[in-house]
């Protein structure tokens, strides 16, 4: 990186969700003026009032930057013209056919392109397949702005590495991978992120950076699939897979512990592998290992439902018309993030069998709007009571780990192996 690169004074972050909001705060806390852009008027209003809509970020942390004039939110796309760099942090989900859906990225590019100024840096943070930044994104930006990437404006890719609720790590301390459309684009991206993040790892291209993000989450998906498969096999042998994992984890080299669960959740692991699978077809390559892992992980909710049915059967009851309480809607412990949560799948499958299903989650009081489970929106969390035919633990919140279930008369199926005070009728799943 050359010594004469500029310092960025004002940037825009497009998309103020689980990635965009913490990134905005980190840059603001580092002295950079941040313009947050989001089409959700509620988010914009809350930020400008100094209020948080994500539980793992305090309103005080937002209010401090807003009051200092370092953080402002807007829905006016034209204000993109005011900034020196634009960071795109919008969703990249899968469509109904499990193919990549780049509509949020490309719609964003189409809307900001007419307002790009000469010399501006555009970086994409959304997870995607190799080639998206330099092909699809570049073309839309060039056509909409009348400028050329690498000449009139700069283009780069830097994958988000946000992990909601993770302790001991922050946006500032998690190393940032950056790749540019040209070496000069990468220089600017390295300079930009270096203003707010401790360690920058530069790679040779946007494609390498995009592939890096996919590898990180495919690695997790494959290893989770492995322990999910082993859970089923070891159970048939009368072996506790968690005890096996704990023992294997004592090895100080060559082993990394992963834990089984009721299925995959979150914005990355259930989705990212399919981006590579889809792109690989263009090169007539097959991702058999990745697809097999996906099949195993996708089968886990059915396995858990079968354990619920078995436990009810032991009580002389059928799933149909049974009252079932699911503990945990969030996809992981101690956060309010329920994107792609396996709890939704469990809920749908049990309701499809005629069960009467309620849920409890201290972090998700009301089911939010989701594309896949829109009919569940507005459903409210209920209290934990020993008044159900069965209780199913789906998320390992700390509250459940410490909760005293020892006097519960109804059976409990624990898909996370997390309860410390278990009832007499306890089933691991």
Backbone torsions as a table, in degrees:
resi	resn	phi	psi	omega
1	UNK	NA	134.7	-177.4
2	UNK	-75.7	160.1	-175.5
3	UNK	-80.9	-18.4	-172.3
4	UNK	-95.0	15.0	-179.0
5	UNK	-68.6	145.4	-176.2
6	UNK	-73.8	159.1	171.0
7	UNK	-94.8	133.5	-178.7
8	UNK	-84.4	127.8	-178.2
9	UNK	-102.7	-29.5	-177.6
10	UNK	-141.6	124.6	-179.7
11	UNK	-129.0	165.7	174.5
12	UNK	-120.7	139.8	173.5
13	UNK	-116.1	119.1	-177.2
14	UNK	-98.3	116.7	-176.1
15	UNK	100.7	107.7	-173.4
16	UNK	-110.5	49.1	178.2
17	UNK	-97.1	-144.4	-175.9
18	UNK	-66.1	-19.2	176.6
19	UNK	-99.9	-49.8	-174.0
20	UNK	-66.8	-38.6	-177.9
21	UNK	-66.7	-51.3	178.3
22	UNK	-62.9	-33.8	177.2
23	UNK	-65.2	-42.8	178.3
24	UNK	-60.5	-45.2	-179.1
25	UNK	-63.6	-39.6	-178.8
26	UNK	-64.7	-43.4	177.8
27	UNK	-65.2	-41.7	179.5
28	UNK	-62.8	-42.8	178.6
29	UNK	-66.3	-19.0	178.4
30	UNK	-92.4	6.0	175.6
31	UNK	94.4	6.8	178.9
32	UNK	-93.6	137.0	176.8
33	UNK	-77.5	125.9	-173.5
34	UNK	-117.9	128.4	172.2
35	UNK	-106.0	110.2	179.5
36	UNK	-88.9	129.0	-178.6
37	UNK	-114.8	124.8	177.9
38	UNK	-151.7	142.4	179.9
39	UNK	-79.8	-11.9	178.7
40	UNK	-81.4	104.9	-176.0
41	UNK	-61.9	-29.8	179.3
42	UNK	-64.1	-45.4	178.2
43	UNK	-62.3	-44.1	-179.4
44	UNK	-59.6	-47.2	-178.7
45	UNK	-64.1	-42.0	-178.8
46	UNK	-64.3	-43.3	179.5
47	UNK	-62.5	-46.3	-178.2
48	UNK	-67.1	-17.5	173.6
49	UNK	-92.3	0.4	-179.6
50	UNK	74.6	32.5	-177.7
51	UNK	-117.9	148.0	-179.3
52	UNK	-100.1	146.7	173.9
53	UNK	-117.6	6.9	173.9
54	UNK	-118.4	128.1	-170.8
55	UNK	-64.9	-27.3	-177.5
56	UNK	-88.6	10.3	171.5
57	UNK	-126.7	125.9	-177.5
58	UNK	-77.1	152.2	175.0
59	UNK	-63.8	-31.6	-180.0
60	UNK	-61.1	-38.9	-178.4
61	UNK	-66.8	-33.1	177.8
62	UNK	-77.0	-46.1	-177.4
63	UNK	-59.0	-37.9	-179.1
64	UNK	-60.2	-42.7	-178.6
65	UNK	-76.2	-34.5	177.8
66	UNK	-65.8	-46.5	-178.8
67	UNK	-65.7	-29.5	178.6
68	UNK	-80.4	-5.9	179.2
69	UNK	80.7	13.7	-179.2
70	UNK	-95.6	-9.1	-176.8
71	UNK	-142.5	125.3	179.3
72	UNK	-141.9	145.1	178.9
73	UNK	-115.4	151.0	-179.9
74	UNK	-155.0	160.2	172.1
75	UNK	-110.3	5.0	-177.1
76	UNK	-89.1	103.7	-175.7
77	UNK	-61.6	-32.5	-177.0
78	UNK	-60.2	-21.3	-178.3
79	UNK	-72.3	-6.1	173.8
80	UNK	-56.7	-27.6	-179.1
81	UNK	-64.5	-13.6	-176.7
82	UNK	-83.6	-11.9	-167.5
83	UNK	-109.8	167.4	-179.4
84	UNK	-101.4	-15.8	178.8
85	UNK	-149.8	145.8	-179.1
86	UNK	-126.6	122.7	-179.9
87	UNK	-109.3	116.9	-175.9
88	UNK	-93.6	118.1	-177.2
89	UNK	-129.9	61.3	-178.0
90	UNK	-108.4	162.7	-176.0
91	UNK	-66.9	150.0	170.4
92	UNK	-130.4	78.6	-177.4
93	UNK	-82.5	-172.4	171.4
94	UNK	-104.7	149.9	177.1
95	UNK	-85.4	-173.4	-175.4
96	UNK	-64.8	-17.2	178.9
97	UNK	-99.8	11.3	-178.9
98	UNK	65.6	27.6	174.7
99	UNK	-101.7	155.5	-179.5
100	UNK	-58.7	137.2	176.8
101	UNK	-114.2	100.0	-179.0
102	UNK	-94.3	13.6	-173.6
103	UNK	-60.2	-37.9	-179.5
104	UNK	-65.7	-41.4	179.4
105	UNK	-66.2	-49.2	-174.8
106	UNK	-72.8	-34.3	175.1
107	UNK	-65.6	-39.1	176.4
108	UNK	-62.3	-46.1	179.6
109	UNK	-60.2	-41.9	-179.9
110	UNK	-63.9	-36.7	-177.6
111	UNK	-76.1	-34.1	-177.3
112	UNK	-88.0	-21.3	-173.6
113	UNK	-53.8	-45.4	-178.5
114	UNK	-64.4	-14.8	-175.3
115	UNK	-107.1	5.9	178.1
116	UNK	-69.0	139.6	176.9
117	UNK	-105.8	156.1	-177.3
118	UNK	-60.5	131.2	178.0
119	UNK	90.6	-5.1	-177.3
120	UNK	-68.5	149.2	176.0
121	UNK	-103.3	128.9	175.2
122	UNK	-114.8	123.4	176.0
123	UNK	-121.2	140.1	176.3
124	UNK	-102.2	131.7	178.1
125	UNK	-110.3	-15.2	-176.1
126	UNK	-66.1	138.7	178.9
127	UNK	-65.4	135.1	-178.2
128	UNK	-161.5	177.3	-178.8
129	UNK	-84.1	156.5	-179.7
130	UNK	-59.8	130.2	179.3
131	UNK	109.7	-14.7	-176.8
132	UNK	-60.4	-46.7	-174.3
133	UNK	-66.2	-49.1	-175.2
134	UNK	-82.7	-12.7	178.3
135	UNK	-107.3	-85.6	-173.8
136	UNK	-58.2	-50.7	-177.2
137	UNK	-64.5	-46.4	-179.0
138	UNK	-58.5	-45.2	-176.6
139	UNK	-61.5	-45.1	-179.9
140	UNK	-64.2	-42.3	179.7
141	UNK	-65.5	-41.9	179.7
142	UNK	-66.0	-45.3	-178.6
143	UNK	-65.6	-36.5	-177.7
144	UNK	-80.4	-22.7	-176.6
145	UNK	-104.4	-21.3	-175.4
146	UNK	75.4	13.3	-179.7
147	UNK	-115.6	167.1	-178.7
148	UNK	-109.0	132.4	176.3
149	UNK	-67.2	139.3	-179.1
150	UNK	85.5	-11.1	178.2
151	UNK	-122.1	-60.6	-177.7
152	UNK	-91.6	-32.8	174.1
153	UNK	-139.2	165.0	-174.5
154	UNK	-110.6	150.5	-173.3
155	UNK	-138.5	136.0	-178.6
156	UNK	-151.6	166.7	175.2
157	UNK	-130.1	134.3	178.1
158	UNK	-143.9	104.0	-173.3
159	UNK	-66.8	137.7	176.2
160	UNK	-66.8	148.4	176.7
161	UNK	-133.4	39.1	-178.8
162	UNK	-77.9	135.0	179.1
163	UNK	-132.0	90.3	-174.7
164	UNK	-53.1	131.9	175.5
165	UNK	84.2	-4.3	-178.0
166	UNK	-70.8	130.6	178.9
167	UNK	-91.7	148.3	176.0
168	UNK	82.3	7.1	178.7
169	UNK	-145.3	148.6	179.5
170	UNK	-143.9	173.8	177.1
171	UNK	-55.2	-39.2	-176.7
172	UNK	-66.8	-35.9	-171.7
173	UNK	-96.6	-12.7	178.5
174	UNK	-83.9	120.0	-178.3
175	UNK	-54.0	143.0	-175.5
176	UNK	-111.0	123.8	175.8
177	UNK	-88.8	133.4	177.4
178	UNK	-133.2	140.5	174.4
179	UNK	-138.1	140.4	-175.8
180	UNK	-114.8	158.0	175.9
181	UNK	-64.8	-34.4	172.7
182	UNK	-134.2	165.1	175.7
183	UNK	-56.5	-37.3	179.2
184	UNK	-66.7	-37.5	176.3
185	UNK	-61.9	-40.5	-179.9
186	UNK	-68.4	-36.5	176.1
187	UNK	-55.6	-48.2	-177.9
188	UNK	-66.8	-40.7	178.8
189	UNK	-63.3	-41.5	177.7
190	UNK	-62.3	-41.0	178.8
191	UNK	-65.7	-43.9	-179.5
192	UNK	-59.5	-56.6	-176.0
193	UNK	-67.9	-27.2	178.2
194	UNK	-65.3	-18.6	177.7
195	UNK	-73.4	-19.9	-174.1
196	UNK	-126.3	-15.7	-172.7
197	UNK	-124.5	140.1	-172.1
198	UNK	-64.3	-44.7	-172.1
199	UNK	-128.2	126.1	178.7
200	UNK	-113.8	128.6	176.3
201	UNK	-110.6	112.7	-176.5
202	UNK	-89.0	135.8	174.7
203	UNK	-121.4	171.1	-167.3
204	UNK	-76.5	-16.7	-176.0
205	UNK	-161.5	167.0	173.9
206	UNK	-62.8	-37.3	-178.8
207	UNK	-61.5	-41.4	179.1
208	UNK	-64.7	-41.9	179.5
209	UNK	-64.8	-41.0	177.9
210	UNK	-63.8	-42.3	179.7
211	UNK	-67.1	-31.2	179.0
212	UNK	-61.8	-46.4	179.6
213	UNK	-61.0	-42.2	180.0
214	UNK	-64.3	-41.5	179.9
215	UNK	-60.9	-43.5	-178.4
216	UNK	-55.0	-45.1	-175.2
217	UNK	-86.2	-27.3	173.0
218	UNK	-65.9	-38.6	176.8
219	UNK	-56.1	-45.4	179.7
220	UNK	-68.8	-43.7	-178.8
221	UNK	-59.1	-45.8	-178.0
222	UNK	-65.2	-42.9	-178.2
223	UNK	-72.0	-33.6	175.1
224	UNK	-67.2	-40.0	177.0
225	UNK	-60.4	-38.8	-179.7
226	UNK	-61.1	-49.6	-177.9
227	UNK	-72.5	-28.0	174.3
228	UNK	-63.9	-42.2	178.6
229	UNK	-67.1	-42.0	179.2
230	UNK	-64.4	-33.1	178.5
231	UNK	-58.5	-46.3	-178.8
232	UNK	-66.3	-42.1	-179.0
233	UNK	-66.9	-48.3	-177.9
234	UNK	-65.8	-33.8	177.7
235	UNK	-61.2	-41.5	178.6
236	UNK	-62.2	-25.4	-179.9
237	UNK	-92.8	0.5	-178.5
238	UNK	76.3	27.5	-177.5
239	UNK	-114.3	135.1	177.2
240	UNK	-81.8	111.8	-176.6
241	UNK	-62.4	-31.3	-179.4
242	UNK	-68.7	-36.9	175.4
243	UNK	-65.1	-37.9	177.6
244	UNK	-64.2	-44.5	-179.7
245	UNK	-63.7	-43.7	178.6
246	UNK	-59.2	-41.1	-179.8
247	UNK	-68.3	-43.3	-179.7
248	UNK	-64.3	-31.7	-177.8
249	UNK	-69.7	-11.7	176.5
250	UNK	-73.5	-15.4	177.7
251	UNK	-71.0	122.5	-173.5
252	UNK	-79.9	4.5	179.7
253	UNK	-150.9	152.9	171.4
254	UNK	70.5	11.2	178.4
255	UNK	-145.9	138.1	175.9
256	UNK	-130.1	122.2	-175.7
257	UNK	-73.8	133.2	169.7
258	UNK	-124.1	153.2	-175.9
259	UNK	-115.9	139.9	176.0
260	UNK	-73.8	166.8	180.0
261	UNK	-165.1	-171.1	-176.0
262	UNK	-81.2	1.8	-176.6
263	UNK	143.3	171.5	-178.9
264	UNK	-88.4	148.4	176.7
265	UNK	-144.8	175.5	-180.0
266	UNK	99.0	177.4	-173.4
267	UNK	-88.5	-3.6	-173.2
268	UNK	-119.7	-62.7	-167.1
269	UNK	-63.2	-38.4	179.2
270	UNK	-73.6	-13.3	-170.6
271	UNK	-113.2	-47.4	-169.9
272	UNK	-55.2	-43.1	-178.7
273	UNK	-57.2	-32.1	-178.6
274	UNK	-71.6	-22.3	175.6
275	UNK	-65.8	-42.2	178.4
276	UNK	-71.8	-40.4	178.0
277	UNK	-56.7	-45.0	-179.8
278	UNK	-64.3	-46.8	-177.5
279	UNK	-68.0	-33.7	-178.4
280	UNK	-62.3	-29.4	179.5
281	UNK	-62.3	-30.2	178.4
282	UNK	-61.7	-28.0	-179.2
283	UNK	-102.6	13.7	179.5
284	UNK	57.0	39.8	176.6
285	UNK	-115.5	147.7	-178.7
286	UNK	-115.4	135.5	-177.3
287	UNK	-102.3	67.4	-173.1
288	UNK	-62.4	-42.9	-178.2
289	UNK	-63.7	-44.5	-178.9
290	UNK	-65.5	-43.4	-178.6
291	UNK	-67.0	-37.2	177.5
292	UNK	-63.4	-42.5	177.2
293	UNK	-60.2	-41.1	178.4
294	UNK	-62.5	-39.5	179.2
295	UNK	-64.9	-43.3	-179.8
296	UNK	-63.5	-47.9	-178.9
297	UNK	-63.9	-37.8	-179.6
298	UNK	-69.4	-20.3	-178.8
299	UNK	-83.8	-13.0	-173.5
300	UNK	-64.3	-37.3	176.4
301	UNK	-59.2	-36.7	177.3
302	UNK	-64.5	-37.8	177.8
303	UNK	-62.5	-44.6	-179.6
304	UNK	-65.4	-42.3	178.6
305	UNK	-60.6	-37.9	178.4
306	UNK	-64.8	-34.9	177.4
307	UNK	-68.4	-37.1	176.0
308	UNK	-63.3	-44.6	-180.0
309	UNK	-62.2	-40.7	179.0
310	UNK	-63.7	-43.4	-179.3
311	UNK	-64.6	-40.9	177.3
312	UNK	-65.8	-39.3	179.2
313	UNK	-59.8	-37.3	177.6
314	UNK	-64.6	-20.5	177.5
315	UNK	-93.9	0.8	-177.8
316	UNK	76.1	27.4	-177.2
317	UNK	-123.7	154.5	174.6
318	UNK	-99.8	161.9	176.1
319	UNK	-63.6	-40.6	-178.6
320	UNK	-60.8	128.2	179.7
321	UNK	71.7	2.5	174.3
322	UNK	-75.2	143.3	176.4
323	UNK	-90.6	119.5	-174.4
324	UNK	-121.7	131.8	175.4
325	UNK	-108.2	120.9	175.6
326	UNK	-95.2	125.5	177.7
327	UNK	-95.1	111.0	177.1
328	UNK	102.7	120.0	174.6
329	UNK	-108.4	-27.3	178.8
330	UNK	-64.1	152.8	-176.8
331	UNK	-76.8	-17.8	178.1
332	UNK	-145.4	169.7	-172.6
333	UNK	-67.5	139.2	166.1
334	UNK	64.1	29.4	173.2
335	UNK	-133.1	167.6	178.0
336	UNK	-102.8	16.0	-176.7
337	UNK	-89.1	112.3	-179.2
338	UNK	-115.4	22.1	177.7
339	UNK	-63.7	130.3	178.6
340	UNK	56.4	26.5	-176.0
341	UNK	-67.1	135.6	175.9
342	UNK	-65.2	-17.1	177.7
343	UNK	-61.7	-36.3	176.7
344	UNK	-62.1	-43.8	-179.3
345	UNK	-63.8	-44.5	177.9
346	UNK	-60.3	-43.8	179.8
347	UNK	-60.3	-46.6	-179.3
348	UNK	-62.9	-44.1	-177.5
349	UNK	-66.2	-41.2	179.8
350	UNK	-69.7	-40.6	176.8
351	UNK	-65.0	-35.3	178.0
352	UNK	-64.4	-21.9	177.4
353	UNK	-94.7	8.2	175.4
354	UNK	92.8	7.9	179.8
355	UNK	-76.4	155.4	174.3
356	UNK	-100.9	106.0	-167.6
357	UNK	-109.9	129.8	170.7
358	UNK	-120.9	168.9	177.8
359	UNK	-139.1	157.2	171.6
360	UNK	-129.3	134.3	173.9
361	UNK	-155.7	118.3	-178.1
362	UNK	-67.0	-16.8	-178.0
363	UNK	-102.0	-15.8	-177.9
364	UNK	-127.2	83.4	-176.2
365	UNK	-68.1	-26.3	-179.3
366	UNK	-138.2	137.6	177.8
367	UNK	-66.1	123.1	-179.7
368	UNK	-77.6	171.8	174.5
369	UNK	-68.6	131.0	175.0
370	UNK	-134.2	153.0	-179.0
371	UNK	-70.8	-37.6	-173.5
372	UNK	-84.0	-25.4	-174.3
373	UNK	-131.9	48.6	-173.4
374	UNK	-60.5	-32.5	-176.4
375	UNK	-71.6	-11.5	177.7
376	UNK	-91.3	-9.3	-177.7
377	UNK	-57.0	135.5	178.7
378	UNK	94.4	-13.2	177.6
379	UNK	-63.8	136.3	-171.7
380	UNK	-106.3	147.7	175.5
381	UNK	-65.5	141.6	178.9
382	UNK	-113.2	174.3	180.0
383	UNK	-81.0	157.5	176.8
384	UNK	-81.2	121.5	-178.6
385	UNK	-141.2	153.8	174.8
386	UNK	-90.1	54.2	-176.4
387	UNK	-126.6	10.9	-178.0
388	UNK	-105.7	163.1	175.8
389	UNK	-71.4	-28.2	178.7
390	UNK	-163.4	151.1	176.1
391	UNK	-118.0	135.0	-179.6
392	UNK	-119.1	118.9	177.8
393	UNK	-87.5	117.8	-178.0
394	UNK	-111.0	-26.2	-179.3
395	UNK	-128.2	136.7	-175.0
396	UNK	-91.3	57.3	174.8
397	UNK	-61.9	148.9	178.7
398	UNK	-58.6	-33.8	-180.0
399	UNK	-58.9	-37.5	-178.7
400	UNK	-76.1	-33.0	178.8
401	UNK	-62.5	-36.2	-176.8
402	UNK	-96.9	-8.7	-176.4
403	UNK	-69.2	139.4	-179.1
404	UNK	-88.9	100.1	177.9
405	UNK	-97.5	4.5	-170.2
406	UNK	-61.3	-27.1	-179.1
407	UNK	-94.9	2.2	-179.2
408	UNK	-66.6	133.2	177.6
409	UNK	-90.0	-24.1	178.7
410	UNK	-80.6	153.2	178.9
411	UNK	-71.2	152.0	176.0
412	UNK	-125.5	128.1	174.1
413	UNK	-102.5	121.0	-174.7
414	UNK	-110.3	102.9	-178.3
415	UNK	-83.1	-2.6	-177.5
416	UNK	-116.5	-3.8	-177.8
417	UNK	52.7	46.8	-171.3
418	UNK	-115.7	-12.5	-175.3
419	UNK	-76.1	135.0	177.6
420	UNK	-95.8	-36.9	179.6
421	UNK	-109.2	91.3	-169.5
422	UNK	-92.5	151.9	174.8
423	UNK	-80.4	172.5	178.6
424	UNK	-63.5	-40.1	179.8
425	UNK	-94.1	79.6	-176.6
426	UNK	-115.6	132.4	180.0
427	UNK	-127.8	123.3	173.4
428	UNK	-80.9	144.0	-179.7
429	UNK	-140.0	NA	NA
